[in-house]
Amino acid sequence: MAVAGCRRELGDNGWMPTAAALTLIPITLVLVLVISAFAKLNAPASTASSVRLLRLPEVLDPTWVSKALPPGEIVLALAMLSPWLPLARLAALAALLLFLAYLVIIARAMTFDPRPSCGCFGQIGDQRVTAKTVVRNTLLVAGAIVFVWMTWSQSATVWSIFADASNREMTVLASAAYLALMLWFIIAPPNYGTPWWRREKKPATQATTPAPGTVEPVEPDEEEYVRLPIPDAILLDRDRNPQTLLQLVAQGPALLVFITCGCASTRTSWERLPVWAERLPQVRVIGVETYQLGDLGIPGVAERLYYDPASRAYQALKMPGTSSAVLLGADGLLAGGPVLGNDEIEAFVEEIAEALAGAGPVDETLNEPAL
């Protein structure tokens, strides 16, 4: 009776949505939960860092949340598709509470300065907290309210609505899915860098003998590292004074650590900058932002930050993503990298430190290799 009422287009209670239209709402919510879960599973460190960046209560341990949230979202998505009405009702309420919590967290994060990344979808897409993020989460809450109404007021589940839908309505639903897929292929923003499922960890190797005062080469593992000239690109220092990449290495090599957004891995990168600098006293360790997030209040970071306007240096150096690093030699050539990911940067730093172990004495006043 209730489902039949959902198919009614005009009656005593006025206009009612068709079954095909109703199914789009819970299916959209299910897809959002599944995409979110798998994105978080692929980037647990980003999820854990997001918990810290969003300043959630201490009871929500970042490591525990990063492990529990993805399977929880998958279980919730499956429950929303349940043909059993009592379970579908509980899932509808749980989805509403979850999306409300996400909305409150994002609305609160809008008051932070600087604003963090939300990490809602791991490292997929633009994770900056903006007005668009608030609108997106508001729409998710609205969809959850509709699903609660479907299950509690209309006693309908996704399966019962599908069973009641006519062939014409199913055709409309399939056409809507086709339209959404085509629009995504046309207007989806570019995703620079290698997709996560095709990434391979490659050793950062060096070849050829460097000029005095630069990093000694590391024996190549598989193939020779071609040392290309440092590209002509400009970075802005904290006072917005421009410096070319060649000027940065005028007195010694430099390790550039790039971030392209406020994603959760950024905090880990910025926390490690002073540590990497201490590990590499002969190398200038610089954090480069294409998205101006700031130092996040981490000591010893502000003076190391440079801004890459329009991401020109990022593109010229062919950086693979965020966080990533490249070593510039004092001889005007690339000395290693780029490498992608904080773990890979950590290994890269250790490799550079080993190469520097026999690079000669260090002038402690300049904190650079003696020439």
C-alpha positions, -999 to 999 in steps of 0.1 A, spaced: 0 0 0 28 24 10 49 14 -20 20 18 -43 15 53 -29 51 61 -39 43 54 -75 13 76 -75 20 108 -94 -11 128 -84 -36 119 -58 -53 131 -26 -19 140 -10 -7 158 -41 24 150 -62 45 119 -51 78 109 -65 81 78 -88 98 46 -76 126 51 -101 134 86 -86 133 73 -51 158 45 -57 184 70 -69 187 86 -34 196 55 -13 218 41 -41 237 74 -43 242 73 -5 254 37 -8 279 46 -35 292 75 -15 298 52 15 315 25 -6 338 49 -24 346 66 9 354 33 26 377 20 -1 395 54 -4 401 53 34 413 17 32 439 28 6 451 57 27 448 48 64 476 73 73 456 101 57 425 91 76 444 91 109 460 124 102 426 139 93 413 130 128 441 151 142 438 179 117 400 182 123 407 183 161 382 156 170 378 145 206 408 126 221 385 96 227 386 91 189 420 76 186 433 83 151 447 48 145 415 31 158 393 54 137 413 48 105 409 10 110 373 10 121 356 36 99 361 20 64 346 -14 73 319 4 93 309 24 62 308 -8 41 286 -26 66 263 4 67 261 5 29 251 -32 28 225 -27 55 209 1 36 204 -23 7 187 -49 29 153 -62 18 144 -67 55 125 -36 65 136 -35 102 172 -36 92 167 -10 65 151 13 90 180 10 114 205 15 86 186 46 75 188 61 110 225 52 113 232 68 79 214 100 90 234 101 122 267 95 104 261 121 77 250 146 104 282 140 123 302 146 91 283 178 85 289 191 121 326 182 118 330 201 85 310 231 97 332 233 127 364 230 106 352 260 86 361 281 116 397 269 118 426 290 105 441 276 84 414 252 74 425 215 74 416 189 49 386 166 56 400 133 44 365 122 37 376 103 6 412 94 15 434 110 -11 407 112 -38 398 146 -52 400 179 -35 399 174 2 401 210 12 374 222 37 354 248 18 318 260 13 315 233 -14 323 207 12 296 220 35 270 220 7 280 184 -3 276 172 33 243 191 36 230 173 5 241 139 20 221 147 51 190 156 30 193 123 11 195 104 44 164 122 57 145 111 25 157 75 31 145 76 67 111 88 54 110 60 28 117 33 53 97 46 83 68 65 68 64 46 35 75 12 48 96 8 16 131 -6 10 153 -3 -20 144 -38 -30 106 -33 -26 107 -2 -47 127 -20 -74 102 -48 -73 73 -24 -77 90 -3 -105 77 -7 -140 98 -14 -170 96 22 -181 108 34 -147 137 10 -148 146 23 -182 146 59 -168 168 47 -139 193 31 -162 193 62 -184 200 84 -154 230 62 -145 243 64 -180 240 102 -180 258 105 -146 286 83 -158 291 103 -191 290 136 -172 317 123 -148 340 113 -177 335 148 -193 338 172 -163 358 152 -137 389 172 -127 423 159 -139 441 135 -116 478 142 -120 502 114 -112 500 77 -114 468 61 -99 473 43 -66 466 9 -81 494 13 -106 521 28 -84 554 11 -80 580 19 -54 611 28 -74 645 33 -58 658 68 -60 692 63 -76 718 86 -90 746 82 -115 775 102 -128 801 120 -107 787 152 -92 805 185 -89 823 193 -57 799 202 -29 771 181 -42 757 148 -32 777 117 -42 760 93 -66 742 62 -53 749 30 -72 718 24 -95 698 -7 -87 684 -15 -121 688 14 -146 709 46 -147 694 77 -132 695 105 -159 705 138 -142 685 164 -161 690 202 -157 670 219 -130 640 235 -148 635 272 -149 608 278 -123 601 303 -95 591 298 -59 580 325 -34 595 326 0 575 334 32 579 372 24 566 365 -12 600 373 -27 606 352 -59 635 328 -61 644 305 -90 651 269 -83 687 275 -94 690 303 -68 679 278 -41 709 256 -48 734 284 -53 752 274 -21 743 237 -18 718 210 -27 682 213 -17 655 187 -10 621 200 -20 590 183 -4 559 192 -23 522 192 -12 494 200 -35 464 202 -11 454 201 25 453 163 25 460 146 57 494 133 48 506 170 47 508 172 85 530 142 86 552 158 59 554 190 78 562 173 111 590 154 94 606 185 78 627 195 108 637 159 114 648 154 78 667 187 80 685 175 110 693 142 93 707 161 63 727 190 76 744 195 42 711 199 24 685 226 25 652 209 33 623 230 19 585 225 20 568 236 -12 530 244 -12 509 246 -43 480 250 -18 487 275 9 480 256 41 507 272 63 528 256 89 499 240 109 514 255 140 543 230 139 576 245 152 605 249 128 583 247 97 573 282 88 608 293 78 612 263 55 580 269 35 579 282 -1 549 288 -23 546 274 -59 522 298 -77 501 281 -104 520 248 -96 546 257 -123 576 242 -104 555 212 -95 547 206 -132 582 214 -144 597 189 -121 571 163 -130 562 156 -94 540 125 -90 515 138 -63 513 147 -27 534 143 -6 565 140 -29 601 150 -29 630 157 -53 667 164 -47 682 194 -66 720 193 -70 743 223 -65 757 217 -100 724 227 -115 712 191 -122 685 169 -106 703 147 -81 675 122 -72 638 116 -73 610 124 -75 595 100 -50 559 98 -38 546 92 -3 560 100 32 574 65 36 592 68 3 605 102 13 618 88 46 637 61 27 649 87 2 663 108 30 682 78 45 696 71 10 708 107 7 723 106 42 743 75 33 756 91 2 766 122 21 785 102 47 816 104 26 810 138 10 836 156 30 837 180 59 808 203 68 811 240 74 790 243 106 785 280 102 768 276 68 753 242 75 764 232 40 792 210 25 826 226 23 836 234 -12 
